[in-house]
C-alpha cells in the first residue's frame, strides 16, 4: 500500500461526550478529504460506530481498576511523581497497536499526530516516533507545565512536569498550540525552537449545524453550564453573586435559574450549606453526572444564556466557547482580562458580559445583573468568526505542517492570530509575532 498515513493518537474521541475529542475528530475528517489516510487510536469505546479507521484501545487503568501490579504502579506514579491522568499503560498498548498498523501499510509515508490532554497520547507518540523514526506532531490543547503552577503539589512534581514539557517539545518535529497567548509563552520558553511551534485555534465543523432552538415558555431565564467543574474552573463567585442579588432584591429567585450539569470537584463550588439553600430557593439545578452529548447540546440550544468558566488561565480557551458562539445567545464569561477568550468574545458580535478574577463583589454583581438584563434573542456570530474558526480551513494549516515535517527544509512557524477589533488580521501562514497583538489593550464590553 502507498499513500500518506496519519496516525492520530487521541485519548478522547466520538462517540464519547468529551470536548477533547472534537478537535482530533475534525482534523481526521478534513485530512481524509485532502487525500490522507487517517487511522485513529483512542481510549473511547467505539460501540455503535462502524469506522474501520478508528481503533479502540482500552485503558486498563479505567477498565480494570485496582487489579494487578500495573494498576498499582500507575497509581503510585500519579500520587508520588506526576499528578493527573498519566495513561502510562494505555500509551504502551496504543504505541504497540500503532506500530502494528504502520508495519501493515507497506510503502506508506507516515506522520504521527498526538493530542494532549491527557498525557497518554504524547507518551505513546514519543515511543512510536523513536522506534519507527517517523515525524511526530504534538498538539497541546492545554499547556502542560502551566496547568500545575498554582496547584497544591510538591515543587519537585512541578519540576517534573516542566522537564517533561521541555522533553516533549524538543523531541516532537512540530508542536501545535491553540491560542496566540500560549504560542507567545512557549516562544519565550523555547526561543531556539520557535520555528516548530505553530498555532491552530480550536474551532467548529462547518458541516455540523449548531443552531439555537426556540426557548420553551417559562417564567425564568435559564443560564446553563454543561461540563466538568474542577480545580481552577470555579463557579462559586457567580453563584455567590446571584445569592447577593436575590437577597438585595435586584433579582427575583423565581425569575432566574442556573443549571450546572457534569462532574463536580468540591473546591469548584460553594459549600454544601450554600448549595442546599440555593436549591431550596429554586434558582439552582445541580446535576453531578455526565449526560449524552445530544442531550447536553439541546440544553445549551434552549437556554437563555450560557456560562463560560476559565478564570484560572490567561492562555486557554474552552472548546465549548465555539459551540456557544454558534448558538449565539448571551454568554456570561468568568475569564481573565485581555485573555484569548475575552478577545474572541469581543470580535464575535455575540452579546456577553465578563467577570474577572479579583473583581470586587460590587463589580461582579453589576456584571451578573447586567447579563440577566440582556435579551435572550440569538444572533449570528460575525463573518470574521465564521471564517477564522472553520475547521476545514484550519485543517489546511495542519496539512502545511505535515508537509513541512517531511520536507527537510527550514520551516516558518504558522500562525492564525486573533487581534483586537481595529487591528489587522495576519493571513494564515504569516509569521508575524502574535505577542504584539496579545499585549495590545482594547476597550471591553
TIMI-374918 format. One line per 8 residues: number of its first residue (from 0); their letters; for each residue x, y, z negated of C-alpha. Coordinates in Angstrom, 2 decimals. Layout:
! residues N
NUM> A> X/Y/Z; ... $
//
This chain:
! residues 445
0> XXXXXXXX> 0.00/0.00/0.00; 1.22/3.54/0.78; -0.07/6.95/-0.25; 0.22/9.19/-3.26; -0.90/7.69/-6.56; -1.62/9.95/-9.54; -1.78/8.08/-12.83; -3.92/10.09/-15.24 $
8> XXXXXXXX> -3.43/9.27/-18.92; -6.40/10.79/-20.76; -7.49/9.51/-24.15; -10.88/11.21/-23.72; -12.87/10.72/-20.52; -16.52/10.36/-19.48; -18.92/8.88/-20.36; -17.74/9.73/-23.90 $
16> XXXXXXXX> -19.15/13.04/-25.13; -15.79/14.67/-25.88; -14.98/18.06/-24.39; -11.36/16.94/-23.91; -12.45/14.50/-21.21; -13.92/17.14/-18.90; -10.64/18.61/-17.65; -8.97/15.34/-16.56 $
24> XXXXXXXX> -12.27/14.23/-15.01; -12.43/17.38/-12.88; -8.80/17.02/-11.82; -9.33/13.37/-10.89; -12.42/14.21/-8.85; -10.89/17.01/-6.81; -7.43/15.47/-6.42; -9.16/12.47/-4.85 $
32> XXXXXXXX> -10.76/14.79/-2.31; -7.34/16.16/-1.46; -6.25/12.67/-0.46; -4.66/11.41/-3.67; -5.48/8.04/-5.20; -6.19/8.69/-8.87; -6.11/5.94/-11.48; -7.23/6.92/-14.97 $
40> XXXXXXXX> -6.23/5.10/-18.16; -8.41/6.09/-21.10; -9.49/5.06/-24.59; -13.10/5.93/-23.69; -15.24/2.82/-23.23; -16.36/2.65/-19.60; -19.52/0.64/-20.21; -22.17/1.87/-17.81 $
48> XXXXXXXX> -19.69/3.36/-15.33; -18.80/1.47/-12.17; -15.46/3.00/-11.24; -12.56/0.72/-10.36; -10.17/3.68/-10.61; -10.87/4.18/-14.32; -9.29/1.63/-16.65; -10.41/1.24/-20.26 $
56> XXXXXXXX> -7.51/0.71/-22.66; -8.95/0.22/-26.17; -7.19/1.93/-29.05; -6.54/-0.82/-31.63; -6.33/1.78/-34.39; -10.01/2.56/-33.72; -11.38/-0.77/-32.52; -9.68/-2.89/-35.21 $
64> XXXXXXXX> -9.47/-0.65/-38.27; -7.44/-1.82/-41.27; -6.43/-5.03/-39.51; -2.84/-6.15/-39.08; 0.57/-4.73/-39.80; 0.44/-2.44/-36.75; -2.58/-0.58/-38.11; -0.89/-0.12/-41.48 $
72> XXXXXXXX> 2.34/1.17/-39.92; 0.49/3.70/-37.77; -1.44/4.86/-40.82; 1.81/5.33/-42.74; 3.26/7.33/-39.82; 0.20/9.61/-39.88; 0.44/10.15/-43.61; 4.20/10.46/-44.04 $
80> XXXXXXXX> 5.57/11.85/-40.77; 3.11/13.30/-38.25; -0.42/14.08/-39.47; -3.17/13.84/-36.88; -4.09/11.32/-34.21; -0.87/9.69/-33.00; -2.27/6.78/-30.95; 1.10/5.04/-31.14 $
88> XXXXXXXX> -0.12/1.55/-30.30; -2.57/2.88/-27.73; 0.31/4.63/-25.99; 2.21/1.34/-25.79; -0.77/-0.53/-24.31; -1.57/2.32/-21.92; 2.00/2.53/-20.65; 2.05/-1.24/-20.05 $
96> XXXXXXXX> -1.23/-1.09/-18.12; 0.03/1.87/-16.09; 3.31/0.12/-15.34; 1.44/-2.94/-14.04; -0.69/-0.72/-11.82; 2.34/1.07/-10.39; 4.06/-2.18/-9.53; 0.95/-3.42/-7.74 $
104> XXXXXXXX> 0.96/-0.35/-5.45; 3.89/-1.15/-3.20; 5.26/1.86/-1.36; 3.12/4.44/-3.13; 4.56/7.76/-4.23; 3.67/8.09/-7.91; 3.03/11.05/-10.21; 2.14/10.75/-13.89 $
112> XXXXXXXX> -0.30/13.27/-15.37; -0.97/13.16/-19.12; -3.14/15.46/-21.20; -2.98/16.40/-24.91; -4.67/16.27/-27.42; -4.43/13.68/-28.81; -0.78/12.74/-28.66; -1.10/9.21/-27.25 $
120> XXXXXXXX> -1.23/10.13/-23.53; 2.03/12.09/-23.73; 3.74/9.27/-25.64; 2.57/6.78/-23.01; 3.69/9.04/-20.16; 7.09/9.55/-21.77; 7.65/5.79/-21.92; 6.41/5.34/-18.37 $
128> XXXXXXXX> 8.45/8.17/-16.84; 11.60/6.78/-18.46; 11.08/3.19/-17.35; 9.73/3.84/-13.84; 11.70/7.02/-13.05; 8.73/8.86/-11.58; 7.78/12.54/-12.05; 5.66/13.45/-15.05 $
136> XXXXXXXX> 3.34/16.45/-15.50; 2.40/17.10/-19.15; -0.84/19.04/-19.68; -1.29/20.81/-23.03; -4.92/21.77/-23.63; -3.80/22.91/-27.10; -0.34/23.89/-28.35; 1.38/21.11/-30.26 $
144> XXXXXXXX> 3.61/22.57/-32.98; 1.48/25.70/-33.42; -1.51/23.59/-34.45; 0.27/22.84/-37.71; 1.85/26.19/-38.59; -0.85/27.21/-41.06; -1.76/23.71/-42.22; -1.06/22.49/-45.73 $
152> XXXXXXXX> 1.58/19.91/-44.81; 5.23/19.42/-45.72; 7.82/21.60/-43.97; 9.60/18.52/-42.62; 6.34/17.47/-40.94; 6.07/20.85/-39.21; 9.70/20.49/-38.14; 8.96/17.02/-36.76 $
160> XXXXXXXX> 6.19/18.46/-34.58; 8.49/21.26/-33.42; 11.13/18.70/-32.45; 8.55/16.59/-30.63; 7.20/19.59/-28.74; 10.69/20.53/-27.56; 11.42/16.95/-26.54; 8.21/16.64/-24.51 $
168> XXXXXXXX> 8.68/19.96/-22.72; 12.29/19.14/-21.85; 11.53/15.62/-20.66; 8.49/16.42/-18.51; 9.11/17.55/-14.94; 6.35/20.14/-15.24; 4.24/21.44/-18.10; 0.77/22.97/-17.85 $
176> XXXXXXXX> -0.85/25.19/-20.47; -4.38/26.55/-20.28; -4.18/30.19/-21.41; -1.90/33.05/-20.49; -1.14/33.63/-24.18; 0.07/30.04/-24.54; 2.24/30.43/-21.47; 3.83/33.62/-22.81 $
184> XXXXXXXX> 4.54/31.94/-26.14; 6.15/28.92/-24.50; 8.20/31.08/-22.14; 9.59/32.79/-25.23; 10.24/29.44/-26.95; 11.84/27.78/-23.92; 13.42/30.55/-21.80; 15.64/28.12/-19.89 $
192> XXXXXXXX> 12.59/26.08/-18.82; 10.32/28.89/-17.62; 10.17/27.55/-14.08; 8.46/24.36/-15.21; 5.76/25.98/-17.42; 2.60/26.55/-15.38; -0.85/27.91/-16.15; -4.18/26.35/-15.21 $
200> XXXXXXXX> -7.10/27.58/-17.28; -9.98/25.40/-18.31; -12.96/25.86/-16.08; -16.16/24.39/-14.69; -17.16/21.96/-11.98; -18.93/23.96/-9.24; -20.97/20.87/-8.32; -22.25/20.40/-11.87 $
208> XXXXXXXX> -25.02/22.93/-12.13; -25.13/24.03/-15.75; -28.03/26.44/-15.91; -30.22/27.90/-18.65; -33.54/26.22/-19.30; -36.64/28.10/-20.48; -36.61/28.87/-24.20; -39.53/26.99/-25.81 $
216> XXXXXXXX> -42.21/29.11/-27.50; -41.17/29.65/-31.13; -41.21/32.33/-33.81; -37.45/32.44/-34.35; -34.22/32.98/-32.45; -32.04/29.88/-32.33; -28.23/30.13/-32.50; -26.55/26.79/-31.74 $
224> XXXXXXXX> -23.13/25.21/-32.01; -22.65/21.62/-30.83; -19.28/20.11/-31.58; -16.94/19.16/-34.37; -16.18/21.65/-37.14; -12.70/21.04/-38.50; -9.98/22.80/-40.43; -9.47/26.26/-38.96 $
232> XXXXXXXX> -12.72/26.24/-36.97; -14.60/27.76/-39.89; -18.25/28.78/-39.64; -18.52/29.97/-43.25; -18.13/33.74/-42.57; -21.01/33.62/-40.07; -23.33/31.68/-42.38; -22.44/33.84/-45.37 $
240> XXXXXXXX> -23.19/36.96/-43.31; -26.62/35.61/-42.39; -27.33/34.93/-46.05; -26.41/38.53/-46.92; -28.51/39.94/-44.09; -31.52/37.89/-45.18; -31.06/38.86/-48.83; -30.84/42.55/-47.83 $
248> XXXXXXXX> -33.97/42.32/-45.68; -32.12/43.14/-42.45; -33.11/39.74/-41.04; -36.07/37.56/-41.97; -35.31/33.90/-42.72; -38.33/32.79/-40.70; -37.09/34.69/-37.62; -33.61/33.17/-37.32 $
256> XXXXXXXX> -32.28/29.63/-37.15; -28.73/28.31/-36.95; -28.27/24.77/-35.66; -24.90/23.06/-36.20; -24.58/19.60/-34.68; -21.46/17.48/-34.94; -18.99/16.04/-37.44; -18.01/18.49/-40.18 $
264> XXXXXXXX> -14.94/18.75/-42.38; -15.80/20.17/-45.81; -13.42/23.14/-45.55; -15.12/24.42/-42.38; -18.48/25.25/-44.02; -19.60/26.85/-47.29; -20.06/24.71/-50.39; -22.91/22.24/-50.99 $
272> XXXXXXXX> -24.98/24.67/-53.07; -24.96/27.27/-50.30; -25.85/24.69/-47.64; -28.73/23.35/-49.74; -30.11/26.84/-50.31; -29.87/27.76/-46.60; -31.65/24.56/-45.60; -34.35/25.17/-48.21 $
280> XXXXXXXX> -34.88/28.71/-46.92; -35.35/27.19/-43.47; -32.73/29.03/-41.45; -30.03/26.31/-41.24; -30.16/22.95/-39.47; -27.04/20.86/-40.10; -26.69/17.51/-38.33; -23.28/16.00/-39.07 $
288> XXXXXXXX> -23.15/13.43/-36.30; -22.28/13.34/-32.64; -25.14/13.27/-30.15; -25.25/12.22/-26.47; -23.88/14.76/-24.01; -27.23/15.16/-22.22; -28.98/15.98/-25.48; -26.22/18.37/-26.56 $
296> XXXXXXXX> -26.38/20.22/-23.27; -30.17/20.54/-23.41; -29.95/22.11/-26.87; -27.42/24.62/-25.56; -29.51/25.36/-22.47; -32.65/26.10/-24.52; -31.02/28.13/-27.32; -31.44/31.89/-27.63 $
304> XXXXXXXX> -27.75/32.26/-28.35; -24.57/30.20/-28.58; -21.89/30.21/-31.27; -18.17/30.12/-30.39; -15.66/29.40/-33.15; -11.93/29.93/-32.57; -10.68/32.09/-35.46; -7.57/30.01/-36.10 $
312> XXXXXXXX> -5.74/30.61/-32.82; -4.73/33.60/-30.73; -3.79/31.40/-27.76; -6.58/28.82/-27.33; -9.93/28.98/-25.55; -12.50/26.32/-26.50; -13.63/24.31/-23.49; -17.27/24.84/-24.39 $
320> XXXXXXXX> -16.95/28.57/-23.64; -17.06/27.82/-19.91; -20.35/25.95/-20.31; -21.68/28.80/-22.43; -20.88/31.32/-19.72; -22.59/29.22/-17.06; -25.71/29.14/-19.25; -25.49/32.91/-19.54 $
328> XXXXXXXX> -27.26/33.58/-22.84; -25.73/35.78/-25.58; -22.62/34.47/-27.32; -21.58/35.18/-30.91; -17.81/34.65/-30.99; -15.68/34.29/-34.12; -12.28/34.83/-32.50; -9.08/36.79/-32.90 $
336> XXXXXXXX> -8.95/40.28/-31.37; -7.44/40.51/-27.88; -7.36/36.72/-27.68; -7.80/34.96/-24.33; -11.33/34.01/-25.41; -12.28/37.63/-26.05; -10.75/38.82/-22.78; -12.63/36.14/-20.90 $
344> XXXXXXXX> -15.89/37.22/-22.53; -15.11/40.84/-21.71; -14.90/40.15/-17.98; -17.71/37.58/-17.77; -20.70/40.02/-17.78; -22.47/37.71/-20.27; -23.71/39.57/-23.42; -21.64/38.87/-26.52 $
352> XXXXXXXX> -20.62/40.13/-29.92; -17.31/39.36/-31.64; -16.46/38.80/-35.29; -12.77/38.85/-36.17; -10.83/37.17/-38.99; -10.10/39.80/-41.61; -13.20/41.88/-40.85; -14.91/43.35/-43.88 $
360> XXXXXXXX> -18.25/41.79/-44.87; -19.95/45.00/-43.71; -18.36/44.78/-40.26; -19.29/41.12/-39.93; -22.88/41.85/-40.97; -23.19/44.65/-38.40; -21.87/42.38/-35.63; -24.16/39.48/-36.57 $
368> XXXXXXXX> -27.22/41.72/-36.94; -26.41/43.33/-33.59; -26.12/39.91/-31.99; -29.63/38.92/-33.08; -30.93/42.17/-31.55; -29.71/41.08/-28.10; -32.41/39.81/-25.73; -32.42/36.07/-25.04 $
376> XXXXXXXX> -32.58/36.54/-21.29; -29.89/34.62/-19.41; -27.63/36.45/-16.97; -25.36/35.17/-14.23; -21.63/35.31/-15.00; -19.54/37.69/-12.94; -18.25/36.80/-9.47; -14.76/37.10/-10.97 $
384> XXXXXXXX> -15.56/34.29/-13.42; -17.11/32.13/-10.69; -14.00/32.50/-8.54; -11.22/32.09/-11.08; -12.54/29.15/-13.11; -13.79/26.97/-10.28; -12.24/23.52/-10.85; -11.92/22.83/-7.13 $
392> XXXXXXXX> -9.79/25.94/-6.74; -7.80/25.14/-9.88; -7.02/21.65/-8.59; -5.32/23.24/-5.59; -2.84/24.74/-8.07; -2.30/21.28/-9.55; -1.75/19.93/-6.04; 1.01/22.52/-5.56 $
400> XXXXXXXX> 2.63/21.49/-8.85; 2.51/17.81/-7.87; 4.19/18.59/-4.56; 6.84/20.66/-6.31; 7.94/17.93/-8.73; 8.61/15.65/-5.76; 10.33/18.23/-3.56; 13.58/18.54/-5.49 $
408> XXXXXXXX> 13.58/22.25/-4.64; 13.74/25.13/-7.17; 10.27/25.97/-8.43; 8.44/29.12/-9.42; 6.06/28.91/-12.33; 2.48/29.06/-11.09; 0.07/31.28/-12.94; -3.60/32.15/-12.73 $
416> XXXXXXXX> -3.89/35.13/-15.10; -6.88/36.81/-16.69; -6.25/40.53/-17.07; -8.46/43.02/-18.85; -11.00/44.99/-16.87; -9.28/47.68/-14.90; -6.11/45.65/-14.31; -5.37/43.97/-11.01 $
424> XXXXXXXX> -5.58/40.19/-10.81; -2.48/38.33/-9.64; -3.17/35.76/-6.97; -2.67/32.10/-7.83; 0.94/31.28/-7.09; 2.33/34.70/-8.02; 4.95/34.59/-10.72; 4.14/37.92/-12.37 $
432> XXXXXXXX> 4.71/37.72/-16.13; 1.39/37.19/-17.87; 2.87/38.60/-21.06; 2.40/42.22/-19.96; -1.29/41.57/-19.38; -1.66/39.71/-22.65; -0.26/42.61/-24.65; -2.42/45.24/-22.93 $
440> XXXXX> -5.21/46.58/-25.12; -8.68/47.42/-23.88; -11.92/48.51/-25.44; -14.09/45.77/-26.88; -17.83/45.42/-26.68 $
//
